[in-house]
Amino acid sequence: MILDRILAHKRAELASRKRIMPLNELEKAAQGLPAPLPLAPSIRRSGELAVIAETKKASPSKGILCKNYNPVKIVAAYEQAGAAAISVLTEEKFFLGHPCHLVLVKRAVRIPVLRKDFIIDPYQIYESRALGADAVLLIVAALSPALLAELTKLAGDLGLSCLVEVHTERELSQALAYGAEIIGINNRNLHNFVTDLSVTFNLIDLIDLNKITVVSESGIKNKGDILRLKERGVHAALVGEALVRCAEPGQGLIKLTDFRAGG
Ligand SMILES: O=C(O)c1ccccc1NCC(=O)[C@H](O)[C@H](O)COP(=O)(O)O
């Protein structure tokens, strides 16, 4: 499956990155940076559905999404259009992102910035902090229970929020058992890339929404989807493709969330 291929590549990439930038250098780079912004308060807006607007050039399922990709311009437009937080893909081979995009994006906005990557090693948590991330993605399907616990603890110690991603009931139980406070329900099946919002609707009933912040991720395409998620009590929607494919991604976000306009 694609996740296995991505993770194999990530392991090789990490080995060379650790040689180029040793951990103690990364720790030094993080010193003196402002404290990360907490993600949960930004995306828990009473009665509203917040949007985490994602910037990415490409994806394994859809190929190139945005030809003249300028993540700084995109995220500035997202913030102006009312995004609650930004998600930035930093994975290089499959999404054509880059860690530098995170540095540039963080400088361009005042809302929390999530590093969207495939995090499988404590080194990447230190790296995310040094690059200026406020939050990191932890994918339960990519981690052993012990590693999930270790990375969650380390991220917390460094002040980073964790979006803990699940796709099945089993993964959700694991995430909750390891103290996840923000759960991302991924609507995308990583075996066949099919997205289905009923993944969110099935799992949300198993979550105490007073205690846990819930983000629905992937395949959210229009205002109808946003309304259905809002009605079920989801706190935030993470939207990528539907926005970056727009000639004006900020306008795309406005259209997606403006319930007075048609469409
Ligand atoms: O998007 C993919 O093809 C993909 C494949 C394998 C692992 C992860 C993948 N996507 C990462 C994401 O989580 C999405 O970028 C994110 O949820 C936004 O989804 P969308 O709104 O459908 O672009």
The ligand as an SDF file (V2000), in Angstrom:
LIG
                    3D

 23 23  0  0  0  0  0  0  0  0999 V2000
   -3.9440   12.5760   -0.4790 O   0  0  0  0  0  0  0  0  0  0  0  0
   -3.4020   11.4820   -0.7240 C   0  0  0  0  0  0  0  0  0  0  0  0
   -3.3790   10.9830   -1.8490 O   0  0  0  0  0  0  0  0  0  0  0  0
   -2.7230   10.7220    0.3880 C   0  0  0  0  0  0  0  0  0  0  0  0
   -2.1760    9.4970    0.1230 C   0  0  0  0  0  0  0  0  0  0  0  0
   -1.5100    8.7920    1.1140 C   0  0  0  0  0  0  0  0  0  0  0  0
   -1.4000    9.3110    2.3880 C   0  0  0  0  0  0  0  0  0  0  0  0
   -1.9540   10.5580    2.6570 C   0  0  0  0  0  0  0  0  0  0  0  0
   -2.6130   11.2590    1.6730 C   0  0  0  0  0  0  0  0  0  0  0  0
   -3.1320   12.5000    1.9100 N   0  0  0  0  0  0  0  0  0  0  0  0
   -2.7640   13.2940    3.0350 C   0  0  0  0  0  0  0  0  0  0  0  0
   -3.8960   13.9650    3.6350 C   0  0  0  0  0  0  0  0  0  0  0  0
   -4.1490   13.6720    4.7600 O   0  0  0  0  0  0  0  0  0  0  0  0
   -4.6590   14.9900    2.8580 C   0  0  0  0  0  0  0  0  0  0  0  0
   -3.7150   15.8300    2.2640 O   0  0  0  0  0  0  0  0  0  0  0  0
   -5.6050   15.8190    3.7110 C   0  0  0  0  0  0  0  0  0  0  0  0
   -6.3920   15.0550    4.5350 O   0  0  0  0  0  0  0  0  0  0  0  0
   -6.4770   16.7090    2.8190 C   0  0  0  0  0  0  0  0  0  0  0  0
   -7.2460   15.9030    1.9640 O   0  0  0  0  0  0  0  0  0  0  0  0
   -7.9800   16.5140    0.6820 P   0  0  0  0  0  0  0  0  0  0  0  0
   -8.8660   17.6360    1.1420 O   0  0  0  0  0  0  0  0  0  0  0  0
   -8.7620   15.3860    0.1150 O   0  0  0  0  0  0  0  0  0  0  0  0
   -6.9290   17.0170   -0.2270 O   0  0  0  0  0  0  0  0  0  0  0  0
  1  2  2  0
  2  3  1  0
  2  4  1  0
  4  5  1  0
  4  9  2  0
  5  6  2  0
  6  7  1  0
  7  8  2  0
  8  9  1  0
  9 10  1  0
 10 11  1  0
 11 12  1  0
 12 13  2  0
 12 14  1  0
 14 15  1  0
 14 16  1  0
 16 17  1  0
 16 18  1  0
 18 19  1  0
 19 20  1  0
 20 21  2  0
 20 22  1  0
 20 23  1  0
M  END
$$$$
